Structures are given as C-alpha cells and as structure tokens.
C-alpha cells in the first residue's frame, strides 16, 4: 500500500514519468489488478518506447489474465531485442508464459 501511495504521488508530480508508471504497474500486478497494470504500462511504453522492461511487465499482466499467446509475444520481443539468447528466445518466452505465477 505504501508503494502504491508513493507511485501515485510521483505520478501526480510528474505525470509522464515512465519509471513511476512502470513501478506502479508492477505494484498493481502484485495486487492482482492487471487492468490497471496494463493501463500504466501503456503510458510507460508511450513515454519510453525503447524501455524493454515494459514488455516484461505487459507480458506478466497478459499471463495473469490467461492471455498466453500475447504474453509469449511480449517475452519473445523482449528476448529478441535484448540479445544474448536470440536463438532460444521462442522457447524461453513460451516457458516463461506457461510457468509464470503472479
């Protein structure tokens, strides 16, 4: 609850701060509010379109909603753009989307 309050306050002071939106999205995921998490990560993605963490957070939210195809796509894009495991990214993304628990 304190984290949510702090991120709300940060967003009030700086409504276009990608970090605050990313962190609040992750807080909403912990609280089980995937709709609000997706709304926040949409703002973070708009403000910071190259921040790959947005893909992981969006993928986790999709996974929590049972949207495994969309989750796998987000994880795949994350791993493809992050580099080190490009050849294995599809298998890794599928594994994450099938096993992630929020």
QUISULFEN-V239766 format. One record per pair of residues at least 12 apart in sequence whose C-alpha atoms are under 6 Angstrom apart, sorted by the first residue. I is the first residue (numbers start at 0). J is the second residue. D is the distance in Angstrom with one decimal. If there is no record, write none. Layout:
BEGIN
I_J_D + I_J_D
END
This chain:
BEGIN
6_19_5.6 + 6_23_5.7 + 17_43_4.4 + 17_46_5.9 + 20_39_5.2 + 20_43_5.5 + 21_40_5.8 + 21_43_6.0 + 24_36_4.0 + 24_39_5.3 + 24_40_6.0 + 33_60_5.4 + 51_77_6.0 + 54_73_5.2 + 54_77_5.9 + 58_70_4.1 + 58_73_5.2 + 62_96_6.0 + 67_96_5.9 + 70_96_5.9 + 71_92_5.2 + 71_93_5.5 + 71_96_5.5 + 74_92_4.9 + 75_88_5.7 + 75_89_5.7 + 75_92_5.2
END
